[in-house]
Amino acid sequence: MPESKSIINLDFLYFFKKLKSRLSVTDIWRTLFVFVLFISTKTLNGQNLSGFVDFGFASTHAINTELWGLHFEAKKCLGKKKILATGGSFSTFFNRVTKPSYGYNISKPVIGELEAGWINQFSIVREKSLWVALNFNAGFSDIDLGDRAQQVPIKDSFFTTAKLYASDYGLMLEPGIDLSIKMKSNWLTTKLKYRINCLENSHFSSTQQTFGIWFAICFSWIG
């Protein structure tokens, strides 16, 4: 019987075999919230933090299923011209699956995916109300298969989640483009990427099934 855990989970046992600690998605989002609060405080105090922060809704196609979720991205500009920027990217996705059970005895299957990567950006248009940039994201992807009919408690919370049956994980590469339009004092950014996964293991999917278009609409801070 496989060990139960959250359907969307960043597990360093998968990505770094020598580390034994686990970091839940709740812990990650809490850390990101503190980071955004720090950026906002510095900005309100008049300090010039040159970079980009994006948060919004994202969608991608994997394992013959449309997945929906949240995306966060933070990049620091390299140089005063703001042509180059580098930083981190984090996304979580999930969706219910009605067709296959992928060879497991699952009555209500659900797919969850987590992506975490290092993103580098090259800006090609830098206007007062328009910003266009090419980017390349490289990191890790973890795709989980769970059963909604079997609920297990989430660590350090009062909530439950689908019982985990299998995980496929590996290297993730995402070339893409961002288009940002200024709406009064804020920016609205659309992101389009193509995800390429190189799975280290494969319990219920194949590498080809994880290739797909990645799209997001984000509220952005550009400073």
BALOBA-1460 file (C-alpha; in Angstrom, 3 decimals):
// residues 223
<rec num="1" residu="m" x="0.000" y="0.000" z="0.000"/>
<rec num="2" residu="p" x="1.567" y="3.343" z="-1.039"/>
<rec num="3" residu="e" x="2.170" y="6.024" z="1.554"/>
<rec num="4" residu="s" x="-0.484" y="8.749" z="1.775"/>
<rec num="5" residu="k" x="0.435" y="12.396" z="1.226"/>
<rec num="6" residu="s" x="-1.043" y="15.551" z="-0.266"/>
<rec num="7" residu="i" x="-1.994" y="15.270" z="-3.940"/>
<rec num="8" residu="i" x="0.083" y="18.370" z="-4.666"/>
<rec num="9" residu="n" x="3.292" y="18.200" z="-2.728"/>
<rec num="10" residu="l" x="6.872" y="19.434" z="-3.079"/>
<rec num="11" residu="d" x="8.903" y="16.494" z="-1.821"/>
<rec num="12" residu="f" x="12.679" y="16.887" z="-1.731"/>
<rec num="13" residu="l" x="12.992" y="13.103" z="-1.510"/>
<rec num="14" residu="y" x="11.987" y="13.118" z="-5.191"/>
<rec num="15" residu="f" x="14.143" y="15.978" z="-6.410"/>
<rec num="16" residu="f" x="17.195" y="15.676" z="-4.194"/>
<rec num="17" residu="k" x="17.771" y="12.103" z="-3.102"/>
<rec num="18" residu="k" x="20.205" y="13.079" z="-0.326"/>
<rec num="19" residu="l" x="17.733" y="15.335" z="1.497"/>
<rec num="20" residu="k" x="15.149" y="13.841" z="3.857"/>
<rec num="21" residu="s" x="13.031" y="16.860" z="4.676"/>
<rec num="22" residu="r" x="9.618" y="17.615" z="3.170"/>
<rec num="23" residu="l" x="8.154" y="21.002" z="2.339"/>
<rec num="24" residu="s" x="4.376" y="21.187" z="1.922"/>
<rec num="25" residu="v" x="2.648" y="23.413" z="-0.618"/>
<rec num="26" residu="t" x="1.050" y="25.324" z="2.257"/>
<rec num="27" residu="d" x="4.521" y="26.172" z="3.586"/>
<rec num="28" residu="i" x="5.625" y="27.322" z="0.121"/>
<rec num="29" residu="w" x="2.631" y="29.621" z="-0.424"/>
<rec num="30" residu="r" x="3.117" y="31.043" z="3.078"/>
<rec num="31" residu="t" x="6.751" y="31.854" z="2.232"/>
<rec num="32" residu="l" x="5.743" y="33.441" z="-1.075"/>
<rec num="33" residu="f" x="3.147" y="35.595" z="0.707"/>
<rec num="34" residu="v" x="5.822" y="36.887" z="3.105"/>
<rec num="35" residu="f" x="8.094" y="37.610" z="0.125"/>
<rec num="36" residu="v" x="5.376" y="39.631" z="-1.652"/>
<rec num="37" residu="l" x="4.649" y="41.510" z="1.586"/>
<rec num="38" residu="f" x="8.375" y="42.324" z="1.880"/>
<rec num="39" residu="i" x="8.484" y="43.647" z="-1.707"/>
<rec num="40" residu="s" x="5.358" y="45.750" z="-1.129"/>
<rec num="41" residu="t" x="6.751" y="47.238" z="2.092"/>
<rec num="42" residu="k" x="10.053" y="48.170" z="0.444"/>
<rec num="43" residu="t" x="8.199" y="49.751" z="-2.479"/>
<rec num="44" residu="l" x="5.920" y="51.807" z="-0.210"/>
<rec num="45" residu="n" x="8.992" y="53.027" z="1.682"/>
<rec num="46" residu="g" x="10.398" y="54.394" z="-1.564"/>
<rec num="47" residu="q" x="13.166" y="51.863" z="-2.057"/>
<rec num="48" residu="n" x="13.879" y="50.983" z="-5.681"/>
<rec num="49" residu="l" x="13.665" y="47.201" z="-6.089"/>
<rec num="50" residu="s" x="14.230" y="46.613" z="-9.776"/>
<rec num="51" residu="g" x="12.411" y="43.470" z="-10.854"/>
<rec num="52" residu="f" x="9.181" y="41.632" z="-11.645"/>
<rec num="53" residu="v" x="6.584" y="39.882" z="-9.458"/>
<rec num="54" residu="d" x="3.684" y="37.963" z="-11.058"/>
<rec num="55" residu="f" x="0.764" y="36.156" z="-9.429"/>
<rec num="56" residu="g" x="-2.289" y="34.732" z="-11.166"/>
<rec num="57" residu="f" x="-4.198" y="31.827" z="-12.671"/>
<rec num="58" residu="a" x="-2.590" y="29.266" z="-14.972"/>
<rec num="59" residu="s" x="-3.597" y="26.348" z="-17.167"/>
<rec num="60" residu="t" x="-1.690" y="23.568" z="-18.872"/>
<rec num="61" residu="h" x="-2.324" y="20.307" z="-20.717"/>
<rec num="62" residu="a" x="-0.780" y="17.084" z="-19.423"/>
<rec num="63" residu="i" x="-1.719" y="13.378" z="-19.374"/>
<rec num="64" residu="n" x="-4.563" y="14.104" z="-21.845"/>
<rec num="65" residu="t" x="-6.131" y="16.427" z="-19.272"/>
<rec num="66" residu="e" x="-6.537" y="20.185" z="-18.877"/>
<rec num="67" residu="l" x="-5.045" y="21.227" z="-15.535"/>
<rec num="68" residu="w" x="-5.909" y="24.473" z="-13.728"/>
<rec num="69" residu="g" x="-4.070" y="26.208" z="-10.903"/>
<rec num="70" residu="l" x="-2.048" y="29.122" z="-9.526"/>
<rec num="71" residu="h" x="1.266" y="30.623" z="-10.607"/>
<rec num="72" residu="f" x="3.835" y="32.786" z="-8.823"/>
<rec num="73" residu="e" x="6.989" y="34.264" z="-10.315"/>
<rec num="74" residu="a" x="9.621" y="36.687" z="-9.027"/>
<rec num="75" residu="k" x="12.624" y="37.985" z="-10.983"/>
<rec num="76" residu="k" x="15.424" y="40.460" z="-10.222"/>
<rec num="77" residu="c" x="16.729" y="42.706" z="-12.998"/>
<rec num="78" residu="l" x="20.417" y="42.473" z="-13.878"/>
<rec num="79" residu="g" x="21.594" y="45.976" z="-14.691"/>
<rec num="80" residu="k" x="19.909" y="49.372" z="-14.855"/>
<rec num="81" residu="k" x="18.479" y="48.868" z="-18.360"/>
<rec num="82" residu="k" x="16.251" y="45.973" z="-17.163"/>
<rec num="83" residu="i" x="16.926" y="43.921" z="-20.280"/>
<rec num="84" residu="l" x="17.982" y="40.799" z="-18.378"/>
<rec num="85" residu="a" x="16.295" y="39.355" z="-15.290"/>
<rec num="86" residu="t" x="16.565" y="36.128" z="-13.311"/>
<rec num="87" residu="g" x="14.543" y="34.550" z="-10.522"/>
<rec num="88" residu="g" x="12.218" y="31.746" z="-9.458"/>
<rec num="89" residu="s" x="8.913" y="30.293" z="-10.644"/>
<rec num="90" residu="f" x="6.344" y="28.138" z="-8.830"/>
<rec num="91" residu="s" x="3.019" y="26.660" z="-10.039"/>
<rec num="92" residu="t" x="0.432" y="24.186" z="-8.778"/>
<rec num="93" residu="f" x="-2.261" y="22.533" z="-10.935"/>
<rec num="94" residu="f" x="-5.007" y="19.947" z="-10.522"/>
<rec num="95" residu="n" x="-8.094" y="18.563" z="-12.217"/>
<rec num="96" residu="r" x="-10.512" y="15.670" z="-11.886"/>
<rec num="97" residu="v" x="-10.236" y="12.852" z="-14.395"/>
<rec num="98" residu="t" x="-13.340" y="10.974" z="-15.518"/>
<rec num="99" residu="k" x="-11.966" y="8.539" z="-18.089"/>
<rec num="100" residu="p" x="-8.968" y="6.375" z="-17.117"/>
<rec num="101" residu="s" x="-7.701" y="5.108" z="-13.771"/>
<rec num="102" residu="y" x="-4.225" y="4.509" z="-15.275"/>
<rec num="103" residu="g" x="-4.113" y="0.845" z="-14.242"/>
<rec num="104" residu="y" x="-4.894" y="1.529" z="-10.563"/>
<rec num="105" residu="n" x="-8.029" y="0.629" z="-8.631"/>
<rec num="106" residu="i" x="-9.245" y="4.231" z="-8.343"/>
<rec num="107" residu="s" x="-12.921" y="5.161" z="-8.399"/>
<rec num="108" residu="k" x="-12.531" y="8.972" z="-8.643"/>
<rec num="109" residu="p" x="-9.084" y="9.789" z="-10.109"/>
<rec num="110" residu="v" x="-7.574" y="13.271" z="-9.888"/>
<rec num="111" residu="i" x="-4.333" y="14.632" z="-11.370"/>
<rec num="112" residu="g" x="-2.175" y="17.158" z="-9.528"/>
<rec num="113" residu="e" x="1.029" y="18.805" z="-10.754"/>
<rec num="114" residu="l" x="3.677" y="20.976" z="-9.142"/>
<rec num="115" residu="e" x="6.349" y="22.927" z="-11.017"/>
<rec num="116" residu="a" x="9.304" y="24.773" z="-9.491"/>
<rec num="117" residu="g" x="12.068" y="26.313" z="-11.555"/>
<rec num="118" residu="w" x="14.758" y="28.919" z="-12.192"/>
<rec num="119" residu="i" x="13.595" y="31.402" z="-14.834"/>
<rec num="120" residu="n" x="15.693" y="33.789" z="-16.938"/>
<rec num="121" residu="q" x="14.206" y="36.649" z="-18.961"/>
<rec num="122" residu="f" x="15.277" y="38.796" z="-21.932"/>
<rec num="123" residu="s" x="13.117" y="41.888" z="-22.565"/>
<rec num="124" residu="i" x="12.592" y="42.818" z="-26.226"/>
<rec num="125" residu="v" x="10.004" y="45.645" z="-25.811"/>
<rec num="126" residu="r" x="10.196" y="48.113" z="-22.914"/>
<rec num="127" residu="e" x="7.630" y="50.911" z="-23.192"/>
<rec num="128" residu="k" x="5.694" y="52.874" z="-20.569"/>
<rec num="129" residu="s" x="2.536" y="50.825" z="-21.053"/>
<rec num="130" residu="l" x="3.828" y="47.731" z="-22.867"/>
<rec num="131" residu="w" x="6.457" y="45.156" z="-21.939"/>
<rec num="132" residu="v" x="7.344" y="42.048" z="-23.969"/>
<rec num="133" residu="a" x="9.942" y="39.521" z="-22.843"/>
<rec num="134" residu="l" x="11.278" y="36.122" z="-23.855"/>
<rec num="135" residu="n" x="12.054" y="33.688" z="-21.046"/>
<rec num="136" residu="f" x="13.306" y="30.206" z="-20.283"/>
<rec num="137" residu="n" x="12.292" y="28.270" z="-17.185"/>
<rec num="138" residu="a" x="14.237" y="25.184" z="-16.050"/>
<rec num="139" residu="g" x="13.411" y="23.124" z="-12.979"/>
<rec num="140" residu="f" x="11.442" y="20.154" z="-11.702"/>
<rec num="141" residu="s" x="7.924" y="18.850" z="-12.261"/>
<rec num="142" residu="d" x="5.989" y="16.428" z="-10.049"/>
<rec num="143" residu="i" x="2.739" y="14.912" z="-11.409"/>
<rec num="144" residu="d" x="0.593" y="13.006" z="-8.897"/>
<rec num="145" residu="l" x="-2.329" y="10.605" z="-9.331"/>
<rec num="146" residu="g" x="-4.826" y="10.415" z="-6.465"/>
<rec num="147" residu="d" x="-8.279" y="9.123" z="-5.565"/>
<rec num="148" residu="r" x="-10.896" y="11.686" z="-4.454"/>
<rec num="149" residu="a" x="-13.021" y="8.877" z="-3.010"/>
<rec num="150" residu="q" x="-10.315" y="8.299" z="-0.382"/>
<rec num="151" residu="q" x="-9.518" y="11.406" z="1.639"/>
<rec num="152" residu="v" x="-6.484" y="11.742" z="3.909"/>
<rec num="153" residu="p" x="-5.602" y="14.644" z="6.270"/>
<rec num="154" residu="i" x="-3.233" y="17.354" z="5.080"/>
<rec num="155" residu="k" x="-0.239" y="17.935" z="7.326"/>
<rec num="156" residu="d" x="-0.606" y="20.839" z="9.794"/>
<rec num="157" residu="s" x="-4.170" y="21.700" z="8.696"/>
<rec num="158" residu="f" x="-7.830" y="20.836" z="9.279"/>
<rec num="159" residu="f" x="-8.374" y="19.868" z="5.621"/>
<rec num="160" residu="t" x="-8.195" y="16.607" z="3.710"/>
<rec num="161" residu="t" x="-7.003" y="15.740" z="0.220"/>
<rec num="162" residu="a" x="-7.118" y="12.867" z="-2.245"/>
<rec num="163" residu="k" x="-5.078" y="9.801" z="-1.372"/>
<rec num="164" residu="l" x="-1.905" y="9.547" z="-3.438"/>
<rec num="165" residu="y" x="-1.392" y="6.450" z="-5.612"/>
<rec num="166" residu="a" x="1.521" y="7.336" z="-7.904"/>
<rec num="167" residu="s" x="3.982" y="10.142" z="-8.698"/>
<rec num="168" residu="d" x="5.890" y="10.869" z="-11.901"/>
<rec num="169" residu="y" x="8.669" y="13.439" z="-11.606"/>
<rec num="170" residu="g" x="11.636" y="14.766" z="-13.515"/>
<rec num="171" residu="l" x="13.329" y="17.696" z="-15.240"/>
<rec num="172" residu="m" x="11.126" y="20.438" z="-16.715"/>
<rec num="173" residu="l" x="12.043" y="22.922" z="-19.483"/>
<rec num="174" residu="e" x="9.742" y="25.782" z="-20.512"/>
<rec num="175" residu="p" x="10.617" y="28.342" z="-23.207"/>
<rec num="176" residu="g" x="8.052" y="31.126" z="-23.385"/>
<rec num="177" residu="i" x="7.022" y="34.736" z="-23.896"/>
<rec num="178" residu="d" x="5.377" y="37.345" z="-21.630"/>
<rec num="179" residu="l" x="3.175" y="40.242" z="-22.736"/>
<rec num="180" residu="s" x="2.488" y="42.901" z="-20.073"/>
<rec num="181" residu="i" x="0.059" y="45.812" z="-20.470"/>
<rec num="182" residu="k" x="-0.163" y="48.621" z="-17.947"/>
<rec num="183" residu="m" x="-3.664" y="49.169" z="-16.509"/>
<rec num="184" residu="k" x="-3.482" y="52.526" z="-14.679"/>
<rec num="185" residu="s" x="-1.006" y="51.851" z="-11.862"/>
<rec num="186" residu="n" x="-0.899" y="48.057" z="-12.240"/>
<rec num="187" residu="w" x="0.187" y="45.612" z="-14.936"/>
<rec num="188" residu="l" x="-1.705" y="42.701" z="-16.462"/>
<rec num="189" residu="t" x="0.522" y="39.959" z="-17.890"/>
<rec num="190" residu="t" x="-0.276" y="37.048" z="-20.177"/>
<rec num="191" residu="k" x="2.246" y="34.214" z="-20.241"/>
<rec num="192" residu="l" x="2.593" y="31.559" z="-22.934"/>
<rec num="193" residu="k" x="5.068" y="28.685" z="-22.621"/>
<rec num="194" residu="y" x="5.677" y="25.221" z="-24.025"/>
<rec num="195" residu="r" x="6.451" y="22.648" z="-21.337"/>
<rec num="196" residu="i" x="8.933" y="19.834" z="-22.000"/>
<rec num="197" residu="n" x="9.251" y="17.207" z="-19.261"/>
<rec num="198" residu="c" x="11.995" y="14.598" z="-19.019"/>
<rec num="199" residu="l" x="10.563" y="12.131" z="-16.509"/>
<rec num="200" residu="e" x="12.992" y="10.326" z="-14.243"/>
<rec num="201" residu="n" x="10.373" y="7.692" z="-13.473"/>
<rec num="202" residu="s" x="7.030" y="6.786" z="-15.042"/>
<rec num="203" residu="h" x="4.323" y="5.022" z="-13.044"/>
<rec num="204" residu="f" x="1.202" y="6.155" z="-14.909"/>
<rec num="205" residu="s" x="2.328" y="8.535" z="-17.683"/>
<rec num="206" residu="s" x="4.983" y="8.940" z="-20.357"/>
<rec num="207" residu="t" x="7.314" y="11.830" z="-21.161"/>
<rec num="208" residu="q" x="5.428" y="12.589" z="-24.385"/>
<rec num="209" residu="q" x="2.130" y="12.879" z="-22.472"/>
<rec num="210" residu="t" x="3.582" y="15.654" z="-20.299"/>
<rec num="211" residu="f" x="4.543" y="17.906" z="-23.227"/>
<rec num="212" residu="g" x="2.080" y="20.746" z="-23.708"/>
<rec num="213" residu="i" x="1.090" y="24.407" z="-23.866"/>
<rec num="214" residu="w" x="1.282" y="26.394" z="-20.621"/>
<rec num="215" residu="f" x="-0.784" y="29.597" z="-20.264"/>
<rec num="216" residu="a" x="-1.303" y="32.104" z="-17.451"/>
<rec num="217" residu="i" x="-2.929" y="35.463" z="-16.733"/>
<rec num="218" residu="c" x="-1.249" y="37.349" z="-13.883"/>
<rec num="219" residu="f" x="-1.399" y="40.583" z="-11.970"/>
<rec num="220" residu="s" x="2.133" y="41.977" z="-12.092"/>
<rec num="221" residu="w" x="4.413" y="44.409" z="-10.328"/>
<rec num="222" residu="i" x="7.192" y="45.837" z="-12.488"/>
<rec num="223" residu="g" x="9.669" y="48.075" z="-10.759"/>
